[in-house]
């Protein structure tokens, strides 16, 4: 299986359980790997056979910017569901980094894999 990736996708969203977090947008950083067979696109040089990462990126950014979840667990599961259901990919790995969530840590977040690799 080939892997198409989006790295360092920064999106501002309302996320968190604390009162102060419900009043500001915070930036999360997403790294997304998606399983996809690129051979048909490579053989034809035709975008209709490719996973259009611009379309994927736009969809995820639009969704995350408009979301208002309390937990990153909920947000990352919803992102995975969108990718698997709307883009016909068999497998996805997502890293969600909520930088600054812990004062002594540079990075904090979740990594999930969903689907069949």
BELJO-V616198 format. One record per residue. PSI is psi in degrees with one decimal (NA if undefined). Layout:
psi:PSI
psi:PSI
This chain:
psi:136.4
psi:159.6
psi:125.8
psi:135.7
psi:153.3
psi:121.5
psi:135.7
psi:34.2
psi:108.9
psi:127.8
psi:132.7
psi:132.8
psi:162.9
psi:113.0
psi:136.2
psi:163.2
psi:-16.0
psi:150.6
psi:-45.3
psi:-29.8
psi:-21.9
psi:-4.3
psi:-3.6
psi:156.7
psi:138.4
psi:150.6
psi:126.7
psi:155.8
psi:126.7
psi:134.3
psi:122.0
psi:128.5
psi:131.8
psi:127.2
psi:134.1
psi:139.9
psi:109.5
psi:-5.7
psi:-45.8
psi:-40.3
psi:-41.1
psi:-38.5
psi:-32.3
psi:-18.3
psi:37.2
psi:121.6
psi:-26.0
psi:-16.1
psi:1.4
psi:161.6
psi:109.2
psi:98.9
psi:-21.7
psi:-43.8
psi:-42.9
psi:-49.6
psi:-47.9
psi:-42.4
psi:-45.5
psi:-44.1
psi:-47.0
psi:-44.2
psi:-50.2
psi:-41.9
psi:-32.2
psi:-4.2
psi:159.5
psi:52.0
psi:157.2
psi:-38.5
psi:141.0
psi:-26.4
psi:-44.0
psi:-44.6
psi:-46.8
psi:-36.3
psi:-39.4
psi:-38.6
psi:-46.1
psi:-42.7
psi:-42.4
psi:-48.2
psi:-45.6
psi:-39.0
psi:-35.4
psi:-19.9
psi:9.0
psi:43.4
psi:145.6
psi:-19.8
psi:144.0
psi:143.9
psi:127.7
psi:132.6
psi:123.6
psi:119.1
psi:118.9
psi:77.8
psi:137.2
psi:1.7
psi:-29.2
psi:125.1
psi:-32.1
psi:-2.1
psi:136.8
psi:-42.6
psi:144.9
psi:140.8
psi:-152.6
psi:145.5
psi:127.4
psi:155.6
psi:134.7
psi:152.5
psi:-169.5
psi:121.9
psi:NA
